[in-house]
Amino acid sequence: MTEHTTSHDGRQPTAARPHEPARPRQQDADVAAAGAIPAPPPAPAVSPGRSEGDRLRFVGAATRRIARGIDLDEIVLGLCRATVPTFSDAILVFLRDPLPVGDERPVVPFVLRLRRTDRLRLVDEEDSDEPPEPLAAQLCEVASGGALAEVLRGVRPVFGDSAAARAALPELLGPDRTVPNGHRTILAPLRGRRRVIGAAVFVRRPDRPAFEPNDLLVAAQLATHTALGIDKAVLYGREAYIADELQRTMLPDSLPQPTGVKLASRYLPAAETARVGGDWYDAIPLPGSRVALVVGDVMGHSMTSAAIMGQLRTTAQTLAQLDLPPAEVLHHLDEQAQRLGSDRMATCLYAVYDPVAHRITIANAGHPPPVLLHLGGRAEVLRVPPGAPIGVGGVDFEAVELDAPAGATLLLYTDGLVESRLRDVWTGIEQLRERLAATAELTGPDHSPPLEALCDDVLDMLGPGDRDDDIALLAARFDGIAPSDVAYWFLDPEEQAPGRARRLVRRALERWGLDEMSDSVELLVSEVVTNAVRYAERPVTLRLLRTDVLRCEVGDDSPQLPRQRRARDTDEGGRGLFLVNRLTRRWGATRLSTGKVVWFEIQVPAAAGE
């Protein structure tokens, strides 16, 4: 470590202004490519009367550059670019690893990691063609009670030739790492709002004037602004992470794969700085192979909006499992919003698709209307009652039932897709309709556009300035189930019902060419029908659906759901659901307003399904 000296000629060299950074000389291009900045020519001197003003201007420009950074890397980069080569010829920035957030207790041991270093060629490296050696090791463990810990605890910057710094720098830089002879240094702790979070080392070459006492004040200003900026960046990063996690958990991880319909979805936040919003979508399987399609939008882009959205989405899922009509679901959502006591209103569109009937029932609460893309390429904005937003209260919701032809695609979306500062909502809807029709022309009149590509193409219609709000998008391709693939019967609740059910199922399987499945399917149907007849008072329904799987649904008027249990050796019953669980691909039971439905699915053999 070299001794600190002070200039005695009464002159202060002028550093490069913050808006005039030193440029690498052409003959040192190879040095710049190696990662070091070549040394600038000697700086002209200025009168002592201007040196203090130059310092103030430099500090102002440097702190503004540091403050422009939003994330951690931008702030550290701002410090390095503002100080090299204007204030120093090299800088090393160390940050605590890991960085504590807010009031978190710091992790022990106290470890500093070299986050970034910017540097000119130092004197000992000017004659070398090799890339410069790093000035410090990547990691440094700060010993409790050691010299480095004492300097960091003192918070104030110190000259490198002081007794405290001479003991602390070797510990910070690492073994066998020293500042080259003749170079001057300042060691500045970086203290955030609650604790020391790092350190910065400023290095000057011997051919530049040594650091003066006023330079300690400059280093202190730079260190303070950097540390506070890092504190804010870490807190912002944590909040952004929480926002991302909240939004991710509020939206479905994956969409279900209900029979007779294909689904695709997209979600785009309003901006990187507003990642949390109130838009959501959902697809909920319902009894009878139906599926509920939901899209909604809570006003605002905040944690409150996301929390309200999560509550409404959970409520909608619960109401859907009760198999309530769409208008009734919106009515209960409206009541829920009023109980929340928030002034945030929400729009919502709730639709139920029946693949057997090829029909869709839609109820709307102030949401933009869906667009139906027909197989021939015609895009139609569906006429649905607009309704009032959720949260208004005292409003009746009306549902409409429409045809859902096979091959058609229904697009549900939030207003962020069609409304912005540059266009009103109805202009955006018309542009969306035209975009869908143009996309369908590319695939021809006999083929529907691929769902995933269709979603991407729809989002591509957004131009500069069109992203004022977050966007939720749900696309449903209606395949439906052909009548020839459906068998439906009513069975009186009597002892002969299981036998009759077996005979009906056997005939249906023979008609579909699934004779090899008869034994197992008859056994399972017999067990489920027997359980239904035991508690039913009205006729039991039995339905078979043939797609890529064989689905059997047995409905009765008893609300009591069956539960699998392990039967004892002496029990005469209790083994029916055990067989269902072992022999089927999956099974379940759903409570309805009029009773329940027990269903199971069995994989159709490949040869039979072709």
ABEGO torsion letter per residue (X at the ends): XBBBBBBAAGBBBBBBBAABBBBBBAAAAAAAAAGBBBBBBBBBBBBAAAAAAAAAAAAAAAAAAAAABABAAAAAAAAAAAAOAAABABBBBBBBOBBBBEABBBBOBBBBBBABBBBBBBAAAAABABBBBBABBABBBBBBGBAAAAAAAAGBBBBAABAAAAAAAAAAAEBGBBBBBGBBBBBBBBBBAABBAEBBBBBBBAABBBBBAAAAAAAAAAAAAAAAAAAAAAAAAAAAAAAAAAAAAABBABBBBBBGBBBBBBBBBABAABABBABBBBBBBBBGGBBBBBBBBBBEBBAAAAAAAAAAAAAAAAAAAAGBBAAAAAAAAAAAAAAAGBABBBBBBBBBBBAAAGBBBBBBBGBBBBBBBBAAGBBBBBBBBAEBBBGAEGBBBBBBBBBBBBGBBBBBBBAAAABBAABBAAAAAAAAAAAAAAAAAAAEAABBBBAAAAAAAAAAABBBGABABBBBBBBBBBAEBBAAABBBBBBBBBAAAAAAAAAAAAAAAAAAGAAAAAAAAAAAAAAAAAAAAAABABBBBBBBBBBABBBBBBBBABABBBBBBBBBAABABGAAAAAAAAABABBBBBBBAAEBBBBBBBBBBAAAAX
